[in-house]
Amino acid sequence: MIVRPVFLMCLRLAVFLAPLFSAGSHALTLSLAAEDAWPPFSDSQGNGYSRDLAIAAFAHSGVTLNIQAVPYARALNLTLAGKADGCWNVTRQPSTEEQYLFGNEPLFTARASYYFKAGKEKNWHSPADIPDGTQLAVINGYEYGAEFEKHRHRLKLIEVSKQQQMIAMLLNERVEGAIFFDQVFDYTMANSHYDRSLIRRGEENHTSNIYIAFSRQNANAQNYAKMLDEGLRMLKSSGEYQRIMNGLYDR
């Protein structure tokens, strides 16, 4: 006579707990590689606007993120090999679309320009204007637009991993010019000991839509891209996207 009430109580408890265990077992965590040298979008710890937007956008689908900060070229390689589900701050252009899967919604748009040591400015209006063999400082693995890719082979690119290295090379005249993303350059100079007046901004090289790139090695990559797109659209419609981006220069 005692067994039945105990059995019923256990059964009710199991029914109550089942949804909790089910929800936990289906919770999705994505592994994303974050570049470590592009503040204020992604700093040495992977913190910045890219992280803020990614976390907020994926939260709409109940997705959490496991984020590791690595050099940009390594982030691309991890994603390409399927060791990370994706990485952020990738330009969508023919060379990257062959290797990665993208959604439709960019995280944001970023402009890049030519930079020179003061007094050493060049009249470059596009990659086609850069003379053959020019020593140009760039970040290893970065995309600088489809037009730049056509001329990359003509140039002597000095590829480094940090913004500060490019600044030092410009000031020491080890290169004739460099390509910086403007907001990243401004932030780096504002948070360094360098004299801003010693470096001059030239013409625009390109403006890029910046995305999260997903690994083609993952069969669910298309679904991840759709979830990100949905989340970004919801952030924009709610006004949260603009609230996040309004703090761009507060970091």
N, C-alpha and C positions, 0 to 999 in steps of 0.2 A: 504493500500500500504506500510505502514511502518512495519507492523507485520512480513511480510515474510523475509526481510533482517535480522531483529533481530533474528527471529527463526533460520535462516540458520547460523548466527554467533554463536548462543548458541550451535547449533548442532555440528559445527566444533570444538568448544571449548571442548565439551563433548567427542568427538572422540579423541582429542589430550590428554586429561587428563586421559582417561580410562586406558591406559596401565600403567600409573603411579600408580593409585589406585590399579590396579590388581596386580602389582608387589609387592606393599606394603602389600596387604592382604595375599599374598602367601609367604612372607618372613618367614623363619623358624628360631626360636630361641630355642636352647636346654638349659636345666637346668643341669649343671654339678656340682657335689660336689668335691671340691678339698681338699685333706688332707693338714693339716696346720703345719706339723712338719717333712718334708723330704727335706730340702734344699740340694743342689741347684735345685732340681727338682720341689719342691713345698713347699714354705715357709709359715710363719704364715698368710700371706695374700693370699695364693694360687698362688703366683707368682713364676716363675721358668721355667725350660725347658719344663716341661709337659704342662704348660699353653701356652708357645710360640708355641710348636708343634701343640697343639690342635687347637688354633686359626688359625694358618696358614693353616693347613690341611682342616679344615671345610670351610675356606674362599673360597676355590676352588669350593664349591657347593653353595656359597652364604649364608651359615649358620652362624649365630652369636651365641655367647655363653653367658648365664647368669651363672656366676660362684660364688659359695659360699664356703668359706674356713671353714672347720670343722675338728675335729679329725678324723683320718682314719676310726676307727670303726663306727663312725656315718655316714661317707660318704658311707660306705658299706650298712648300714642299710637303709639310705634314698633311695639308689638305689634299694635295695631288695624290699622295700615297694612301689616303683613306685613314691615316692615323689621327686626324682631326675631322670632325664633321664639316667644319667650315672655318673661314678666317675673314677678318674684316679689313675694310679700307682698300678694296681692290677696284681698279678701274675696269669697267666693262668695255672691252675692245676686242677685235678679231683674235688677237693672240691669247687672250685670257678665256674667251668663250670656247675655244677649242679644248681647254683643259678643265674648266670649272663650270658649274651650273649656277645660274643667277635667277633671281626673281625679277619682277617688273619694277619694284619700288626701290630707288636708291636711298641710302641713309641720308645723304646730303650731296651738295655740289661744291667742288673745290677748284679754285683757279691756281695755276702755276705760271711763274714768270721767270725770265732770265735775270740773273743778278751778277753784279760786277763790283770789283773794288773801285772806290771813288777815283776818278781820273782815268780809269781804264775801260770805260763803257764802250760797248760795241753796238752797232746799228743792226741788230738782229730782230726781224719781225716775225720770223717763222723758222722752223728747223732747216728749211732749204737755204736760208741766208748764212748758216754757220759754215765756215770754210772747212774743207777736208783736213783731217788730222788735228782739229782743235781739241785741246785738253779741256774737258768739261766735267765738273764734279756732279755726281748724282748719287742717289741712294740705291744700294744693291737690291735688285729685284723689283724696283718701282716701275710702274707703267707711266709713260709720259705722253700718251696719246698715239693714235694710229699714224698720224703724219710724222711724228718723231721716229717711229719704228722704221719708216722707210729710209731714214737717214742715219740710223744708229751705226751702221757698218762703216760709215765714212769718218766717224769721230773717234777720238781717243778718250773713252769714258773712264774716269777715275771713280770707281764704285766703292762707297764706304757705307757704314751702318748707322751713323749718327749725324744729326743736323749740325752739331758743333764742329765736327770734322770738316764739313764742307765750308763752314764759315772760316775756320783757321786756314784752309787751303787758299781761299780767296784772298784773305788778308796777307798771306805770305807769298802770294803770286805764284803758287804752284800750279794753278789752273787759270785759264783765261775767263772762265765764267762758271756759273752753277745754275741749276734749276731747283728752285724751292717752291713749294706750295705757299701762297702768300700768307694765309692765316697762321700756318705753322712757323714760317720765318718770323713773323711779327711776334708771336708768342715766345719763340726761342730767344730772340733778341731782348725782349722785355724782361726775361728771366735769366739773363747772363750778364757778364761783365764787359761784353763787347760794346764798342762805341757805334751806335746805329748809323751815324753820319759817314762812317768809313765804307759803307756798302750801299750801292745804288740799285734800285729796281729798274729793270728794262721793260721791254714789251712782253706781252702774254705769250707763253708757249702753247698752252691749251687750257681748257676748262673741262673737268671730268665730273661725271656722276660717279659717286663712290658707293660701292655695294658690299654686302657680305657675299663671298663666294663659297659655294657648297661643293663638297667632294662628289665627283662622279662615281667614286667607288662605293658610295652608299646608296642602296636601292631606294631609300626613302628621301633622298635629297630634294626631289621635286616637291614633296609634301612639306618639307621644312621651309623651302622657299615660299610656298603658298601661305604658310602660317606667318612667316615674317611679313609678307606683303599685307596680309589682313591686319596684323598688328600695327604696322606703320600707318596704314590708312585710318585705323581707328584713333591712333594718337593724333593724327592731323585733324580729323573731324572733331575731336574733343578739345582741341587747343593745347593738349599736353605736349605735342611735338614742339610747338613754338615756345612753350615755357622752358623746355629743356634747352633749346638752341639759343634762347635769349641770354643765357649765361655764358656765351662763348668766350668772352674776354674777362670773365670773373675768376677764372682758374689761376 
